[in-house]
Amino acid sequence: MISDIHTLIIGSGLTGLSTAHYLKKAGIPFHVIEKDAGPGGVIKTVTENGYTYELGPNTGVIGSSEIVELFEDLQGLCELETANENAQKRYILKNGKWEQLPSGVMAGIKTPLFSLKDKFRLLGEPFRSKGKNPHETLSQLVKRRLGQSFLDYAIDPFIIGVYAGDPDILVPKYALPKLYNLEQNYGSFIGGAVKKQFEKKTEAEKKITRKVFSAKGGLSNLVNALYENAGKENFSFNAVNLQVLPENGGYRVSWQANEKKQDIIAKHVVFTGGSFELPEVFSFVEKGNLEKITHLRYAKIIEVTLGFKTWKGIELDGFGGLIPSKEKRDILGVLYMSTLFENRAPEDGALLTIFMGGIRNENLANQPDDKIKEVVKREITDLMQLTEFQPDLFKITRYDYAIPQYEVNSGERFETIANLENQYPGLILGGNMRDGIGMADRAKQGKMLAEQAKNSRI
Ligand SMILES: Cc1cc2nc3c(=O)[nH]c(=O)nc-3n(C[C@H](O)[C@H](O)[C@H](O)COP(=O)(O)OP(=O)(O)OC[C@H]3O[C@@H](n4cnc5c(N)ncnc54)[C@H](O)[C@@H]3O)c2cc1C
């Protein structure tokens, strides 16, 4: 038996590791239990045959100061890598052709992505009245403020890229709170964005550059550095049948590892897994309450990694391309990973990541590998203008629970989590069921969870 502990963390993905990092910094004893054989959760980098590729997330956005802080604290163990300036160029498919997403006024006027009517309507955006329905969907909000063509050829592909989701279902108050608050606090997206630029920033806010990032050599270097820095002795892997039960004002946590039963008593239990894991782990919590959390839907995703020793397709001079659902293609988008980061493919070669499935195309995500290979070959040959399709790396990775969808029921979920934490002092429910889905959100939440455990009165 591991001796009693202040905080027990369930899960060693980026959220669990960030929580461990901040507890370690605060000098608070903790232990991390993980069912996988190693740390990182969905983050996994592979290096083979001249390629360095990701099996989970490929790139993040520096959208919180905490993600920068992690790299600062881990200096010497891993290094932040921001993407090549080319990352600014993003392509959207329209009528089967890649069009660059405009970044300036002139490009915005000229772009064929949006209708002339909507371009004119944009001038009136700062004067449109703000929405009153907090449960308005993203499609409704965008149509109201910007127009249908902006929904179809900017927001829809953006949401596919971030959530593998559907703007008809996602609710901005929960899924894109920054955008929602621009309208609520400033009355306009454009006006709000301009005003925010002139607001005084704290030192922490200055770190939020919104640049695209990875870790040098791949994201596994970040999670491995977090693991090492937190102290390997503070982790237990291969844990199955994990159960948490209240006991004497704390919690008894039991699990099996390598067929041996283990037990630990913890004052605080921080959960960082998916919502679908909750009923098994917390069998003492009333079923009706858990259902208000477990109804969270996740997008199924297939991630395909392609490596080419010599690239003979279109110029890969950007972040990649996203495909609006209106285009009715069988892939969601392509990332040009070898353009973004150093040493990801052999010289003159290319590394691409392709995403398939998502909320609108779940059926495709259920297809066998042969079918997936056929679809990828057809789509990539056409979209990348390849004369022959001969990758020397072709890797398929499947996720049944890839990205949680913050839909209309999210408010009820957040409220239920808060009520449960009140009802069971010391129980802390984190993970991507709340507080955002990106890696920067996970680092930020990790700090918050550590503070919650540290400041708890029990
Ligand atoms: C395919 C894909 C692409 C993505 N792309 C991007 C991207 O481009 N940019 C970006 O910012 N984000 C992206 N994300 C999201 C980002 O990867 C995640 O938000 C983040 O890595 C999740 O970290 P986490 O620790 O919350 O969850 P996870 O990584 O899922 O870790 C949870 C851990 O808890 C463990 N666990 C769960 N239940 C138990 C239990 N009962 N007992 C023991 N252990 C348990 C799991 O085994 C797992 O290791 C992507 C995600 C996926 C899946």
The ligand as an SDF file (V2000), in Angstrom:
LIG
                    3D

 53 58  0  0  0  0  0  0  0  0999 V2000
   -7.2370   13.0600  -32.3930 C   0  0  0  0  0  0  0  0  0  0  0  0
   -7.1330   14.2750  -31.5290 C   0  0  0  0  0  0  0  0  0  0  0  0
   -6.6760   15.4640  -32.0760 C   0  0  0  0  0  0  0  0  0  0  0  0
   -6.5680   16.5990  -31.2880 C   0  0  0  0  0  0  0  0  0  0  0  0
   -6.0690   17.7420  -31.8180 N   0  0  0  0  0  0  0  0  0  0  0  0
   -5.8110   18.8100  -31.0290 C   0  0  0  0  0  0  0  0  0  0  0  0
   -5.1410   19.9440  -31.5260 C   0  0  0  0  0  0  0  0  0  0  0  0
   -4.7960   20.0040  -32.6980 O   0  0  0  0  0  0  0  0  0  0  0  0
   -4.9080   20.9760  -30.6730 N   0  0  0  0  0  0  0  0  0  0  0  0
   -5.2530   20.9380  -29.3630 C   0  0  0  0  0  0  0  0  0  0  0  0
   -4.9930   21.8930  -28.6200 O   0  0  0  0  0  0  0  0  0  0  0  0
   -5.9030   19.8690  -28.8600 N   0  0  0  0  0  0  0  0  0  0  0  0
   -6.1800   18.8100  -29.6600 C   0  0  0  0  0  0  0  0  0  0  0  0
   -6.7970   17.7120  -29.1520 N   0  0  0  0  0  0  0  0  0  0  0  0
   -7.2660   17.7680  -27.7730 C   0  0  0  0  0  0  0  0  0  0  0  0
   -6.1340   17.5450  -26.7770 C   0  0  0  0  0  0  0  0  0  0  0  0
   -5.3400   16.5130  -27.2340 O   0  0  0  0  0  0  0  0  0  0  0  0
   -6.7330   17.1650  -25.4550 C   0  0  0  0  0  0  0  0  0  0  0  0
   -7.5440   18.2170  -24.9590 O   0  0  0  0  0  0  0  0  0  0  0  0
   -5.7450   16.8660  -24.3620 C   0  0  0  0  0  0  0  0  0  0  0  0
   -4.5860   16.2060  -24.8060 O   0  0  0  0  0  0  0  0  0  0  0  0
   -6.5100   16.0180  -23.3680 C   0  0  0  0  0  0  0  0  0  0  0  0
   -5.7540   15.8040  -22.2300 O   0  0  0  0  0  0  0  0  0  0  0  0
   -6.4720   15.1610  -20.9600 P   0  0  0  0  0  0  0  0  0  0  0  0
   -5.4270   14.8780  -19.9770 O   0  0  0  0  0  0  0  0  0  0  0  0
   -7.6040   16.0100  -20.5330 O   0  0  0  0  0  0  0  0  0  0  0  0
   -7.1530   13.8200  -21.5000 O   0  0  0  0  0  0  0  0  0  0  0  0
   -6.4810   12.4750  -22.0270 P   0  0  0  0  0  0  0  0  0  0  0  0
   -5.3130   12.7450  -22.8460 O   0  0  0  0  0  0  0  0  0  0  0  0
   -7.6010   11.6820  -22.5900 O   0  0  0  0  0  0  0  0  0  0  0  0
   -5.9680   11.7810  -20.6970 O   0  0  0  0  0  0  0  0  0  0  0  0
   -6.8260   11.1970  -19.7560 C   0  0  0  0  0  0  0  0  0  0  0  0
   -6.0500   10.0720  -19.1020 C   0  0  0  0  0  0  0  0  0  0  0  0
   -6.8410    9.5280  -18.0540 O   0  0  0  0  0  0  0  0  0  0  0  0
   -6.6840    8.1210  -18.0720 C   0  0  0  0  0  0  0  0  0  0  0  0
   -7.8440    7.5220  -17.4160 N   0  0  0  0  0  0  0  0  0  0  0  0
   -9.1460    7.7150  -17.7350 C   0  0  0  0  0  0  0  0  0  0  0  0
   -9.9400    6.9600  -16.9320 N   0  0  0  0  0  0  0  0  0  0  0  0
   -9.1040    6.2900  -16.0980 C   0  0  0  0  0  0  0  0  0  0  0  0
   -9.3170    5.3450  -15.0580 C   0  0  0  0  0  0  0  0  0  0  0  0
  -10.5440    4.9240  -14.7330 N   0  0  0  0  0  0  0  0  0  0  0  0
   -8.2550    4.8360  -14.4150 N   0  0  0  0  0  0  0  0  0  0  0  0
   -6.9940    5.2530  -14.7450 C   0  0  0  0  0  0  0  0  0  0  0  0
   -6.7250    6.1420  -15.7160 N   0  0  0  0  0  0  0  0  0  0  0  0
   -7.7750    6.6590  -16.3890 C   0  0  0  0  0  0  0  0  0  0  0  0
   -6.6090    7.7970  -19.5430 C   0  0  0  0  0  0  0  0  0  0  0  0
   -6.0290    6.5190  -19.7720 O   0  0  0  0  0  0  0  0  0  0  0  0
   -5.7680    8.9350  -20.0760 C   0  0  0  0  0  0  0  0  0  0  0  0
   -4.3810    8.6440  -20.0630 O   0  0  0  0  0  0  0  0  0  0  0  0
   -6.9340   16.5580  -29.9140 C   0  0  0  0  0  0  0  0  0  0  0  0
   -7.4080   15.3620  -29.3730 C   0  0  0  0  0  0  0  0  0  0  0  0
   -7.4910   14.2310  -30.1640 C   0  0  0  0  0  0  0  0  0  0  0  0
   -7.9780   12.9540  -29.5610 C   0  0  0  0  0  0  0  0  0  0  0  0
  1  2  1  0
  2  3  1  0
  2 52  2  0
  3  4  2  0
  4  5  1  0
  4 50  1  0
  5  6  2  0
  6  7  1  0
  6 13  1  0
  7  8  2  0
  7  9  1  0
  9 10  1  0
 10 11  2  0
 10 12  1  0
 12 13  2  0
 13 14  1  0
 14 15  1  0
 14 50  1  0
 15 16  1  0
 16 17  1  0
 16 18  1  0
 18 19  1  0
 18 20  1  0
 20 21  1  0
 20 22  1  0
 22 23  1  0
 23 24  1  0
 24 25  2  0
 24 26  1  0
 24 27  1  0
 27 28  1  0
 28 29  2  0
 28 30  1  0
 28 31  1  0
 31 32  1  0
 32 33  1  0
 33 34  1  0
 33 48  1  0
 34 35  1  0
 35 36  1  0
 35 46  1  0
 36 37  1  0
 36 45  1  0
 37 38  2  0
 38 39  1  0
 39 40  1  0
 39 45  2  0
 40 41  1  0
 40 42  2  0
 42 43  1  0
 43 44  2  0
 44 45  1  0
 46 47  1  0
 46 48  1  0
 48 49  1  0
 50 51  2  0
 51 52  1  0
 52 53  1  0
M  END
$$$$
